[in-house]
Amino acid sequence: MMKENNNLTVLDAVIKIFETLEGSKLSEESLNKISRELQIVQEYIGCNQIQTCLFSLVFALQNKTGDSVTFQMISDYLDESFLYIIKYKKELNFLLRENLLAIARGEFDNSERTSYIVNKIVSDSLVEDRPLNKESFTMDTSEVLFSISELIWDHIRNDITNNEYFLKLNEIENRFQNNEVIQNVIKTYPDDIDTRVFIYSLCYRVVNVTDYQDTGDDPTGFDYRLFTSKNINNIKNKIIDGVYPPLKDGYVGKKFINVDSGFIRRRLGVYPIFSLTQKGIDLFFGSEKSQYEAEDSSTSDFDYLRQFLLEFAGTYENHQKSIYSKRPMLGSIERRYSYLEFVKTVNKLIPDNNNRYIFYDCCNDFVALNGNSYLTSTLQDIYGDDEEYFKKIHEFKDEKNFLQTEGFLLLEKNENINKSTLTLSDRTLELIYGENADLYINNIYDNNILEPEKLKDKTLFYTETVQKQIGMLKKSLENNNLLAMQKRLEDKALPKGIAVLFYGAAGTGKTESVYQIAKATKRKIYHVDISETKSMWFGESEKLIKKVFTNYKNLCKTCERHHENTPILLFNEADAIISKRKSVDSGNVAQTENAIQNIILEQMENLDGIMIATTNLCENMDKAFERRFLFKIKFEKPGLTERILIWKDKLSILSDEEAEKIARKYDFTGGEIDNIVRKCEIDEIITGIVPEINKIDELCKHERLATQENHIMGFTL
């Protein structure tokens, strides 16, 4: 089939070449003797004359000895010095790149030990006298990457030395330099073979859809033995800090998985896995990129933060470790995760190591266990039972610890100190959850939040004076006007917060006015129940008041994040907290009330939002509060005209004449008229009869506890 020149086959030509070259030293004379045979084999394998000679020698010696062929065997057969034969190394490399030859497995890339074999497909084609189809034995990308992967694992298992590993990598790159992945990796990192190996290993993982496995004990969960660099620690630190070129360039991503090994879980709790991003796949696989898709790379910063806290707490709470051995281990874990924005920020805000470690443990209890941290056990884990432990307990109990004074942690006290718990403040929740913090912060006070769209429309009737003031206030709180007003105040170094006082008799519409203003200006209301600020524990009331303002500030931030208008802080029936301060000689209760007032005054001075207080007893208000309210609106009892309008609005069954008569007879407030209306509704439900004017008059007579004669005006019905 492949006969040429008097029916000479390619195999015949190879044998003739082999026999002629024995002891020839590849002299020109010997080559001339086999020019015809060389031409036949050259055309068959597509190589130059010297490459054809070397191919023929490897084929024949391999078949003659039944083994791979070394440089030394070629040197001996040609009767040429070994060093002289080395000059043909580049020709052999060409044969390797063309996949005509292969390096025997288990041999290494140095001139003394390298051995070659003929590609089996080539050998079979030659022996069977079939045309050579090079495409049929060209290694595809998966085979090329498998070859590199095998070499990497040989190195990791210590089957080959660093020098052999380095040379072998170069050999493979030279051999497969026409492969697109090899070309792209070399082009991207031409001067860094370690980075190329890192990329090759991840490319192999892509085509084989397999996880990169750790076989070592490195605490980062990544086996660095695949590298040849002597400065392994430098590479480790760059990978840990996220500045290693492939990570920094966005070609490689990292995620964490839980590990099943009990030992590793106790030591780490998590396991990092590296993989190519879609950007990396597109770059390195080039025209083949459509065949591959990056794994889900949705691992968020919060996932990394959670794994840090888990790992940290695993060491912090490990009772098998001594107190003194824990601290350096905790520092090492923190440094390993120093690339996290959370860790960077906390290091700046909490400089003391022990306070920071306590803080991290409390954060983990909340994030991982959705719970609080017991004060005594948390401190015991880092201080043991020495004197410092008891000192810290007193410090926390007296609200003097840095983590408390700076607003990172709160202590929920209990009569039994062992049951006192540390909870995360809103400031800490914002550090952990960022823009999602309101999902957790709102749980603390959302029962006190009134949404503007859920407030019912009500028509309120004011005296002319109050109507003007309410109208001005409502206009001021329209969002565009408020922002412009606050900016001007801020530019002039004036307080930009808006504090408003509604005062006057009960039932005159103070609270309802706040609701309607909030609804009209689309503002949430943070409604404060003053009774909630009273506590059986001395000092707790002050803390609760502080928390009210902290909660309000956080609500303001939440509204800002959601592009909502600044909310209103409502202190309803605030008589108890804005009354005149008492003498310090009046006892502990008076001191506590004064302390609460001082806190409120200070917060009002620094107010950025909107605060409205309502009170029935303004005569007893402390002068310091009076100065801090920008708007002070007195709600008067409705006059005759207003009462008529209220009756007509509330009870449409009344005629104009009836509404006027009953309005003249009873000087009720809007709240009192509401009570009569409710009684009328109840009476109608019970009797099935719409109340007439006489029934309404009867209900009015019993509305007030005082003698009605004192309140009758004009005539009687």
Secondary structure, DSSP 8 states (H G I E B T S, - for coil): ---BTTTB-HHHHHHHHHHHHTT-TT-HHHHHHTHHHHHHHHHHHT--HHHHHHHHHHHHHHHHHSS-EEHHHHHHHHT--HHHHGGGHHHHHHHHHTTSEEE-TT--SSTTT-EEEE-HHHHHHHHTT----GGGG---HHHHHHHHHHHHHHHHTTSS-HHHHHHHHHHHHHHTTTSHHHHHHHHHSTT-HHHHHHHHHHHHHHHHT------S--TTS--GGG---S-HHHHHHHHHHT-SHHHHTTSEEEEEE----HHHHHHTS-EEEEEE-HHHHHHHHGGGGGG---------HHHHHHHHHHHHHHHHT-TTS-HHHHHHHHHHHHHHTTTSHHHHHHHHH--SHHHHHHHHHHHHHHHHHSS-EEHHHHHHHHHTTSHHHHHHHHHHHTT-SHHHHTTSEEEE--SSGGG-EEEE-HHHHHHHHGGGTHHHHHHHHGGGEE-GGGS--------HHHHHHHHHHHHHTSHHHHHHHHHHHHHTT----EEEEEEESTTSSHHHHHHHHHHHHT--EEEE-GGGG--SSTTHHHHHHHHHHHHHHHHHHHHHHTT----EEEETTTHHHHB----GGG-HHHHHHHHHHHHHHHHHHT--SEEEEEES-GGGB-HHHHHH-SEEEEE----HHHHHHHHHHH-TTS-HHHHHHHHHH----HHHHHHHHHHHHHHHHHHSS---HHHHHHHHHTSSSS-GGGG--S---
